[in-house]
Amino acid sequence: MVPMQTTSLTFQSSIVVRATPEQVYALVSDVTRTGEWSPVCAECWWDPGQGPEVGAFFTGRNVTPDRTWQTRSEIVVADPGREFAWSVGPGLVRWGYLMKPADAGTELTETWELPAAGQEFFHERFGSEAPDEIAAREQAAREGIPSTLASIARILEG
């Protein structure tokens, strides 16, 4: 049996976009537009009557060449112009955007974290295949985040 990590796996990347932090926040906190920039998430929708505020829930539909699946997420940070983040599961994976003023506009950082609870979920679900599944998710974040940031910049600067 492969030992499970007890620390979070994380990745983040940043880009400077020619837009204000408030403009960046307005875009990234509109989860219904996620399909415009995400290489995996094709669409998201809020639970009825909900929106970008802490405690709100949304569903995402993800598509890769191998499979299609849905996730349920809860907003965990909604700080306009500063940070927007959600927890998938909730508690299994954390995604977020950090914004801070920069000379040319806004430094936008996308973050990904697979905490111990998420790794445990993969071990329960995939057994001996869990390390490969976890490595694939980490690689998808490492490849997808720079692509996502470039797409967000194109939308904001277009």
N, C-alpha and C positions, 0 to 999 in steps of 0.2 A: 504494500500500500504506500502511495506517495504521500508524504506529510503535507498537511495543509498549511499555507502561510497564515500567520496571525497578524500580519501588518497589511495595510491597504496597498493596492497597486494604484499608482496615479500617473497621469500624463497631462501636460498642458502645453499650449502653444499660443503665441500672441501675434497680432498684426496691428499696424496703425491704419486707421480708416479716416478719410476726410469727411467727418460728420461729428456732431456734438455727442457727448455721452448720453444726453436725453434722446437724441435721434436713434442712436444705436440701441438703447434700452427699449424704445418703442417698437423697434423691429424684432429683436430677439425675444422679447416677452410675449409676442403674438405667436403662440405655438401653432396657430392655424396656418401659418406661413412656413413652417419648418420644412415642408417638402420642397420649397424653392431653393434651399441651400444644403440640406443634408444628403449625403451620398447613400444613406441607408433608410432614414425615416421618410416615407413617402407622404404621410399626412398625419395630422393630429387634430383632435377636437376636444373642446372643453366639456365637462359634465354640464348638464343644463343649468343655466343661471350662474355659471362660474367664469372666472377670468384670472388674470395674472396677479393673484394675491396669495399670501402664505395660507396654506391649508386647502387651497383649491386643487381639484383633480382634473387630469386630462388623460386621454387614451391616444396612443401612437400606433400607427401601422407601419411596420418595417418590412423592407423587401430586399433580399439579396438573390443572387442567381440560384442559391440552394434552397431557400425557404422564404415564407412570409409568416409574420407573427405580430401579435399586438402586445403592447405593454401598458401598464397603468402607472401613472406617475402623480406625485404630490408636489406642489410648489413648496419649497422650504426656505427660500429667500426671495423677496421681491422688494428691492431697494432701488427705486428709479434713478437711472443715471450712474449707478454704482455696481449692482450685482443682481443677477437673476439666476436661480438654481432650482433644480427639481431632483427628487429621489424616485428612481424606478423601483417598483416592487410593492410599496416603498421600502427603503432600507437595503436594497440589493446593489444598486449602482447610483452614483451621484454625478450629474452633469451640471455645468453651470457656465455663466459668462460673467467676467469681471470687466468693468469699464473704468478707465481713469484718463483724465485730460492729458493730451500730448501736444507738442508744438504744432503738429500738422493736423490735429483733430482729436481722435480718441484711440488710446491703446486698448484693444479688445483682446481679452484672453479667454480661451475656452478651456474648461477643466473637465477631467474625467477621473472618477475614483471608483475602484472596485474594493469595497471594504471587506473585512473578514466575514461578515454575515453573507455578503454576495458570493464570496469564494466557497463558503460552507454550502450555500444553495447549489452551486455548480457541482460540488462533490456529492451531494445527495441526489441530484438529478442525473448526473452523467457517470458516477462511479469512477472506474479506472480511466475513463476518457476525460475526466474533469481537467487535468492539467493541459491537455491539448485544447479543450474548449475555452479555458481561461486565457491561454496564450493567443488563441484566435481573436478573442474579444479585445485583448490588449493591443494586438496588432491592428485591428480595425480602428481603434481609437487613435493610434499613432498615425495611421494613414488618413483617416477621415477628418480629423480635427483641422489640419492645415488646409485641406480641400474645402471644408465648411467655412473657415474663416475667409478664404479667398472669395467664395461665393457671396458671403455676407457683404464683403467690401464692394464687390461688383454691384450688388443691389443698392447699397447706400450711396455709392459714388456715381451710379449710372445716370 
